[in-house]
């Protein structure tokens, strides 16, 4: 269990990192509204998208990403340590960048 929690912390941290980098690179404001403190969150990040979040969510879903949409403009994503890898997070970032580069 300890190893899974450690991987969960690392995967979620990496996802937070790539979302932040994408926000710096593109005219998009991904605001992570999940607490930053590791002990206050699990693997899931809630991302307030401030704009065309539903369209991005639909694009991700069409490309095999399993996430959750919450009104008014939040995408919830959770890298599950038993199933997901750092490569999965990297591919998520690539998909998001593909969408934003349109």
N, C-alpha and C positions, 0 to 999 in steps of 0.2 A: 504494500500500500504506500509506503514512504517513497519508493521509486516512482510510482505513478503520480503521486502528488508533486514530486520534484519535476517530472517531465511536464505535468500540467502547468506549473508555474513558468517553466522555460518556454513552452509553446505559446502560452497566452502573452508572455512578455515579448516574444518575437512578433506575434501578430500585432500587438500594440506598437512596436517599433516600425513595422512596415507600413501600417496605416498612417502613422505620424509622418514618415518619409514621403508617402504619396501625397499627403496634405500639403507638404512643403513644395512639392514638385509641380502640382497641378492646381488650377483655380477651384479647389474644392475644400470645404472645411469639415473634415471628419472630427467630431467632438466625442471623445470617449467619455461616456457618462457613468460608466461603472467605476466604483472606487479604485483609486490608484494603489491603495495599500493592499498588498498581497493577502494578508490575513482577513481582509474584508470582502474578498471575491473568490469565486471559483474559477473555472476555465472560461466562462462566458464573458464576452465584452458586448456592451450595448453601445452602438455607434449612432449618434445623432448626425444625420447627413446634411441638414440645412439646405435642402434643395431637391434635386431630382433623385432622391433616395429610392423611391418605389421603382423607378426605371432601372436603377442599378441593381436593386434586389431581384427584379425579374430577369435581368441579364445573367446574374450569377446563378439563379435557379435553373435557367435554360442551359447553363454550362456545367451543371452537375454539383453546384455548391448547395449544401443543405444549411439553410439559415432560417431565421424567423423575422417576420415583418411586424412591427408595432406602430400603430398610428400615434402621432401624426407623421413622424419621419425618422424612425429608428430601425436599424438592422441589428439583430442580435446574432452573434456568431460565437461558436464554442469549439475550439480545437480539443477533441477528446483524446486524452493521452493513450488510451488502449487502441485507438484506431487511426489517429492522425500523426503525421510526421512534419518535420521542418520543411520538407519538400512540398507538402500539401499547402503550408502557409505561403511558401514562395510562389506556388502556382496560383493561389488566391490573389496575391499581389499582382501577378502578371495579368490575370483576368481583369482586375479592377483597372489597371493601367490601360489595357486594351479598350475597355469601355470609355475611359476618360479621354483617350487620344482621338476619339471620333470627332 
